Structures are given as structure tokens and as C-alpha cells.
Amino acid sequence: MSKIPSAPPVLPSTSSIEPERYELSEPLRYRFELERRDFVKLFGGGLLVLVAAPAALAQESGRGRGGQNQQPAELAAWLQIDGNGHVTGSTGKVEIGQNARTALAQQIADELRVPLASVSLVMGDTDRTPYDMGTFGSRTTPTMAPVMAKAAATAREMLIDQAGARWQADRASLAARDGRVFGPGGKSIAYGEITKGQALTGTIVADPPQQKRTDWQIRGTAAKKLDGRAFVTGAHEFPSDIKRPGMMYGHVIRPDGYGATLVTLDSAGATKIPGVTVVHDGDFAGVVAPTERDAKRATAAVRATWNVPAGQPSSRTIFTYLKENPEGEGGRGGRPTVTGDVAAARAQASRTFEASYLIPYIAHVPLEPRAAVAEWQDGKLTVWTGTQRPFGVRAELAEAFHLPEDKVRVIMPDMGSGYGGKHTGECAIEAARLAKAAGRPVKLVWTRAEEFAWAYFRPAGVIDVRSGVDAQGRIAFWEFDNWNSGTAGIQTPYEIANRRIAFHPAKTPLRQGSYRGLAATANHYAREMHMDEMARALGADAVEFRLRHLKDDRLRNVLTAVAEKAKWPKPSAAGRALGIAAGTEKGSYVATAAELSKTPSGFKVERIVIAFECGAIVNPDGLKNQVEGAVVQGLGGALFEAIEFADGRLQNGTMEQYRVPRFKDVPPIDVVLLDRRDLPSAGAGETPLVCVAPAIGSAARAFGKVEARLPVTLA
Amino acid sequence: MARHVLRVNGKDHEVDAEPGDSLLSLLRDDLGLTGSKFGCGEGFCGACTVLIDGQLTRSCVTRVGAVAGKAIATVESLAAGDRLHPVQQAFLDAEAFQCGYCTSGMVMATVALLKNTPNPTEQDIARVMDRNVCRCGTYPRIVDAIKRAAQQMRTTTTAVGGQR
């Protein structure tokens, strides 16, 4: 397949991405001085060593790049049917474990009337797939699934037309099923016989006839991961598994602290290793070697001294720092949302509440660290890399190497997860820089320590909440101030007449960016913990207190569903405690209950119950998998994850020190899925995470005072 | 740099390496056995799990010099042609993965677990598997897969033979 032409017509834009998420993809910028030809060839065999001091605080926003890209309306850009009837869908979305490959194939198979096994997808290849902004924000199901379905429906109608023309049959007498068009008198023809492998010409129809959601045949079923077999056999090639002819291995020389400047660099030891090249270009330094072991040895042999600025904030001082260091106007914030008259309501309130919730930086810890294989050939750069934004990384590469985008190809093999943590292309840029110096393809796989220190974090934040109730126990006012966490989920779904909700962007000492659910986790924690505190103080039932303030039926439904399943309010055993939380984000609805038992050192999570609703369910088992996984990831932030840092260095940046959920940490998880075939499908990869921490936090209050700072700890 | 003979999946391979080099790097880069994954390099995530003389081993922190003459088995050795190992089949049946990056390590750790404990309790599973991380959080499904595999292997022990 050739590159998709960018000429009109194009599909109408379906993606109204919240600016925050996009702006939080902060590239780690290098300023290469390629034209200076300053690589030193140390050995005849092509040994190079580079030294780099990347900007530690990449605060530039990722705004404004790649904006001219649009999605083509040509059917052939999205769908191909070969002579054997095999269907290949094409999308710029990527598969990172969220099961998009399978769920999108279900869209195609259902509308095209072919078995799921006849469908495969090309994903996230900038030369082969239509432009896409990126895989984030739970946008694949609401925005890409309809494109796939429409493309398939258009193709199906086209195939029926062509069969009708061939048979000169009345179109109304024709039907498509099982990859064939059936006509009068029992005759039929396979799709592959109609297309003979030729491209489907024409454009995607705006509103082709499509199945009603209640008539879904393949959507709505628990289809297995399309290529699951390749994962259990180890055959699937992740980005870090890619190998190219003549490939060498790279490693980057990292500063030993944030904001460091390079004082001295001695590469003599490294260049003694046969085949090693040291590369030093502006802020960047690294090595290329024939093997990964040699690259590691060469890196260790480079003697670099760094000057790390003193007086940097630490994980102890961060919360004060964020409040005292505003980012200023024109940042990510925007104006506060004000409704009613907060001051008047406060003056009349019968009881007021005030609390501060502290949210630490946490790490994504994708099990596959950043990885890239870069290859220069005939002036074109090809990079295989793990990223949620292949087209964004293409733009970053084009910018870094002063290339037009059509001279850069980014290929994203289904990768070892992301969780919002792989929006940026720093590893791809580094690999490309090393490959350019070495004149050979270069593989660069970040170490775990690099992934912790030089990727980016879920933002730390401070959330202050002030509220009050009237004599009838209704919330009279609500003030919610969030420093640095972000705006996702900042609004309250509860009916409160007088409220002021504000986001305050702050300078961040650590590089921060997107995360699964983004700020919705932090904002839900603060809001739901505060709702719980008010209910407790009033002696009200926490479910009833919420329902008292809720009109949204979808949120009411998940809340009552979880309460029923958890047998709220009574814990299953004496001495245990139940907590509950609810919320909505990105068009889906969640309520979570946690049951805890007391332990000598604190508490233990005995059970999680979660009710989730995201409209019509495309793949119930895939959805359940996502919901369970989000709960487990939520347990990490709720129970033990927090980045510790001081003096410009991480203090727990290893897998041993930074605890992520493991088998022993996972309690039984009961999942209740509400299927709403009357509603369009919303994304589901993120929102099930957001109420885990407040459900646990509120339950923990039965055992004592809970600290302001996450993870949830008893005072 | 010295020559080492690695006995991997029943075949001898000669490799040039320092004795302290990581077995995982040799397996992946020199022998092309990329089913074993790099996750942390610390022995704390299990993505690189292989069997050495049948014992669960983290290949990323295993030195080449320490495994000469020993039988090394990677995930690539499990399936017999098109026929998956019962543990692989159980992971597939239970859909016990999301991104799949931990899967080969989980499968290998399960093979080791079931070799020593054919009928594991959930506590046995958590104890043996606790150093294998699934960051996507599919632990409940992996536990399910392990139970399915255990049952399958107990009922087919004679058919499959003692090697599995």
C-alpha cells in the first residue's frame, strides 16, 4: 500500500480533545547541531561516543505541531479487501494493551458482514495509516470506532452494488453475509471475487445504513484478542524486539541530576572498547556499540562530571512549592468556573468544611521501557518505537532533524503498555541521532532507571476544598482549588447551586505529563473524600447523601448498582469497613466500593466492587479486563505509589524501591457492567480507575484519621 | 571476552561474552530469542523469566558465566509446532493479558510453579508469582489461567509426559 494522499476530501473532525491532555505531552527537547559535523571518528571501525545533557525540565508545551494533518475520506485509506476476501483495516490508533485492535476489528467485521477472523488491522504506521492525533483520552471507541464502522458499511453497500450490477439484479433482492453477497436463486459471490484485490474506490458515506446497536452480531460479544497466540508464544515483536540488518546498540549518557550541566567529559575509556562510537552533539551524548553489553560497558567507561543546581524542591516540599510557584497566565488553566453566589451561601451555611488533599507525583512504569530502532536510508528516517502518538513523534523527529514529515516514517508495533506515559518521542530522537552518527541502524532501549528518571510523571498537586451545608443537609456551596494536577474531572457532578472551581497551573520541578485518567484521579479523590467527610459529619448515609445531590441517572445507576453488589452499608464481616465513591469522566460512569480490614500496621483491602457504564458495550470481556486492570492500577496510587525526590534526584527510581501492585496486593474484584445499547459507546480505558483511591480512603476513616496526602495512610 | 556454550532449548550455542554479561542480553540479541523481555534489569519484574535446570530464574540478573552447561529453557521452547503448551493455552483461554509484555515471563513462571506444585492454592500462586509484575493488572485472570492450566495438566499428565 502506498502512502495515503493528503488531498481532499477529508472526514469531518470528530475529535474534540481537551487541551490539557495534549499540552501535557511535553517533548524532551534536544537542540542538535548536526550541520557542525562535530562527531569525532575515533576508530576506523566507526566507533562513536556521544555526550548529552538533555533539558531536564521540558516545560515547553507540545502545542501547535501536526495541526495540518487531516483524516482522508477515501475508503481505500481505511479499508482493503484482498482477492481472498481478507479485510485489512487501517488506523493511526495504536494497540497498547487496551484491546483497540480487537474492538476496532469487531466494528469492521460486524458492518462488513465478515467473520472476525477475516479482519486484521494495520495500526500506527505513519506511511500506511491515516493521520491520527494519538491514542489517549479514551477516544478510540467514541471517535475511531464510528469511522471504522462507516468505512465497513460503505464498503458493504458498494460490494452489494457491484454484485447487483454484475447480476443485473434488483438491489433489494441482495444481501451480504459471511463475506459474500447473496442474490436471487441462491447465487452468491465472495467479496474477494468482486474486488479481485483492487482498491475500493470512492469515499466514505456520511451516513451509510448501519446496524442498530440492538442488532449487533460481532460487536457486543466477548471476542478474544485478535493475535493473542503471538503473545503466549513470545512471537509478537514489541518495539524493543525489532532487529534490523547491521543494527548496533545505543545508550545515552545521562546527567546525574535534574537541571544538570556537563562540566567535564572523558571518553577515553569508552573508545578503547572495540567498535564503540562516542557521540556528542550539543545537549546530547551517547554511545553506539556492536552489542548492548558493549554499549553498557562504554557508557560506564565514560567519565562525566555534572553540576546539579542546589536548592531544588523535594517530595517533602513539593506541595508548598506548587502553591508558591504559579505558572502564570496563559497556561493550561483558564478561568475559574463560578456559579451562584458562594460568599452569600457561606454566610448562611449551617456548617462548613475545609480540607486539603495532597497528590504526589507517580510513575506510569510501563513494563516495556521506552524503546526505538532508528534507520536512515536514502535521506529517509524510519523509526520503530513504542508511542501513543506515532504522528506526533514523526513531527518531533522532523523538527529535531530538520526534515519534511514525508521523510520520516514512524512505525508503532503493539507495545508493552503506556497508560498515558508514552506520548513523547525522546527515545526515538535519541536513537535516530545515534543512528545518524553511526551510519547504521541503532536500537536504543531505556533502562528501568532511565524510564523512571527521564520519562515524565503524573503531576503532583494540591487540592483545597471548602464547602458548607444548609440546615436541611444540602450542600450550599462548593469551592474547589486545584494546583497543578490538571482539569480533567475537576467539575462536580453533584447539584450544588453555588460553586467556584478553579485550576491553578504551577511550575513543576519534575517533568510531568499525561497519565491514565489524567487529573480525574486526583480530582475524584479530593471531591469524593470531601463528600464522604460531609456525609459522616452529618450522620448521613454516604450513598443517600450523594443521591440527594444527583440528578444524572447514569451516575445514580452505577452508584446504586455498586451499593447493591457490595451490600452497602454493611461490611461482610465484623471489624471491617466499607467505603464508596462515584464519578463520571470522558462520557463513562463509575462507582467503586472498597472493603477493608484493620491490620497492626494500618489496613488491608479485602475486596473491591466496581460498577461501570460506558454506553453500549463493544466487547464485554475486553471491557471487564480493562476495568479490572484499572482497579489494580488504582490500587497502586491509593496504597503505595509516590515518587520520592530530593536535590534533583529520584530516591526510589527502581522497580525494587517503587512499589507497583503485585499478586499479593490484589483483592477479589467484583465487576458490574451496565450495558446501555440505547447509548453510543464511550471509551473505557481510564475512568474505572478514578474512584479506587477515594473508596479506600473513605473506608479507612472507619479506623481513624486519614492523612491528607496520597497514598491513603492512617495518621 | 570469552567463548561460552549456552544450552538453550535443547541446542548448544557458542557465544562471545564477558562472564558477567546478562544472560537475557545474549538470549535476545545474539540468539534472537526475544520472547524473554527486558523489564527492569533488577530481577524484580519477571518479564525475563526463564527456566534453568527447570528452576524459575530471572535471566536479566543471571550471569552468562554462571549457566555454562545448564539447561536453559525460554518461552520459545514450550509449544510443540502448532500445539500450545497447556499453560500457554490456559493464558489464551483466560485472556490473561492486555499488552502482553509480561506474558512470556508469567507463562514461564507458571510452568515452574506447576512443576513443583501441581495443585497450587491462591496463596501458593501469590507467593511464587509475586516477583512477576503485570502492570496492566490482569492478575485475577492470570490466577484463573494458572488454575485452568493446573487442572488441565493434572488430567493429562500421562498423555503429555513428565517433561511438562
Interface residues (C-beta under 8 A of the other chain):
Chain A: I96 G97 Q98 N99 K224 K225 G228 R229 F231 V232 T233 G234 A235 H236 E237 F238 S240 D241 K243 Y249 T291 E292 R293 V365 P366 L367 E368 P369 D414 M415 G416 S417 Y419 V445 T447 R448 D621 G622 N625 Q626 E628 G629 A630 V631 V632 Q633 T654 M655 E656 V660 P661 R662 F663 K664 V666 P668 I669
Chain B: A17 E18 D21 S22 S25 R28 D29 D30 G32 L33 T34 G35 S36 K37 F38 G39 C40 G41 E42 F44 C45 A47 T74 V75 E76 L78 A79 L84 Q88 Q89 F91 L92 E95 F97 Q98 C99 G100 Y101 C102 T103 S104 V107 I125 A126 R127 M129 D130 R131 N132 V133 C134 R135 C136 G137 T138 Y139 P140 R141 I142 V143
